[in-house]
Amino acid sequence: MVVKQQTKVTIRRLPPDLTEAELKDIIGHLPPHDYFKFHKADPSLAPAHTTRAYIKFVNFDDVIEFRDNFDGRIFEDKRGNEYMANVELAISSLVPRGKKREDQRCDTIENDEDYLEFKEAYEADKPEVQQINIEEYLKEAAAKEEERKKPMSTPLIDFVRAKKKTKRRDRDEKRKEERKKRRDEERRQKQREKRERNDRKKNVIEGKTEENKQSGRQPRQQRNSESRLDGNIDDDRPKESSSGPKGGRTAAREKRKREFEEKRKARIAKQKEGASASTSADPASQTDSKPVDSKPQPKPARGEGQSRRYSRRKEARASAKPENS
């Protein structure tokens, strides 16, 4: 395989004010070559801006001779600054072609069909501008906007919508059935609890009835009727409300009421005994004595209990003094 030798060289680091003609004068007679290109210095790269030249020789021996003559040679600019030239092989051995390809379509636009149609349409008379009715234009724009806002319907979209609607309806029916089952279960639970409560009440009543039969006591209703016939409407047993037996605070309150009623009856009885004793001892004092009020006193208001009890104690002491005397 034969390797082709490169014959294109570049000479660099030339003074920036050097011209192509001056470079050719300095070089003198150039050996046979088929390409020569000179590049001026770029002022934007100052102070490192220099000129360069590319030369492509025909024979490789001329490349060697040119290198020996100009590689390391000193060049001076107009100001006396020295520049050492550097000769080396060019990076690229290609050179631009000397002949340019001619465009076959150059100067043929006058015969082009598209251009002729455009020219004819351009030079033709322009049509008159028609006046637009604003009201009709606004109506058409509104109709187009309404048409645009309408939902687009296609067979696929209709299928998807029907599927979603069926799925939503099935979900609603399932939820309705679940709510109905839940309500039925709650209603059955309430009925079951109610039956259990009634059974418990019935068992309690039957148990009390058996106890009364075994103990020989009369039923409560019979005792109350007999006490009403006798005129004694006070019942020693704790009263039960219509809502059922009471307990806790209610039972304690009923107990306090009973104790207070017993104490009141005892106090009234003592007052009657004291009054009868005082009248038997001194008949003249009957006119001065005050009748004893046998009516039951009203229940003291909240916060007045201590003062009422203190006054009752004083009255009890005052009634007890004549007996002691």
Stockholm file with secondary structure:
# STOCKHOLM 1.0

chainA/1-325         MVVKQQTKVTIRRLPPDLTEAELKDIIGHLPPHDYFKFHKADPSLAPAHTTRAYIKFVNFDDVIEFRDNFDGRIFEDKRGNEYMANVELAISSLVPRGKKREDQRCDTIENDEDYLEFKEAYEADKPEVQQINIEEYLKEAAAKEEERKKPMSTPLIDFVRAKKKTKRRDRDEKRKEERKKRRDEERRQKQREKRERNDRKKNVIEGKTEENKQSGRQPRQQRNSESRLDGNIDDDRPKESSSGPKGGRTAAREKRKREFEEKRKARIAKQKEGASASTSADPASQTDSKPVDSKPQPKPARGEGQSRRYSRRKEARASAKPENS
#=GR chainA/1-325 SS CCCCCCCEEEEEEECTTCCHHHHHHHHCSCCSEEEEEEECCCGGGTTSCCEEEEEEESSHHHHHHHHHHHTTCEEECTTCCEEECEEEECSCCCCCCSSCCCCTTTTCGGGCHHHHHHHHHHHSCCCCCCCCCHHHHHHHHHHHHHHHHSCCCCHHHHHHHHHHHHHHHHHHHHHHHHHHHHHHHHHHHHHHHHHHHHHHHHHHHHHHHHHHHHHTCCCHHHHHHHHHHHTCCCCSSCCCBTTBCCCTHHHHHHHHHHHHHHHHHHHHHHHHHHHHHHHHHCGGGGTTSCCCCCSCCCCCCTTCHHHHHHHHHHHHHHHHHHHHC
#=GC SS_cons         CCCCCCCEEEEEEECTTCCHHHHHHHHCSCCSEEEEEEECCCGGGTTSCCEEEEEEESSHHHHHHHHHHHTTCEEECTTCCEEECEEEECSCCCCCCSSCCCCTTTTCGGGCHHHHHHHHHHHSCCCCCCCCCHHHHHHHHHHHHHHHHSCCCCHHHHHHHHHHHHHHHHHHHHHHHHHHHHHHHHHHHHHHHHHHHHHHHHHHHHHHHHHHHHHTCCCHHHHHHHHHHHTCCCCSSCCCBTTBCCCTHHHHHHHHHHHHHHHHHHHHHHHHHHHHHHHHHCGGGGTTSCCCCCSCCCCCCTTCHHHHHHHHHHHHHHHHHHHHC
//
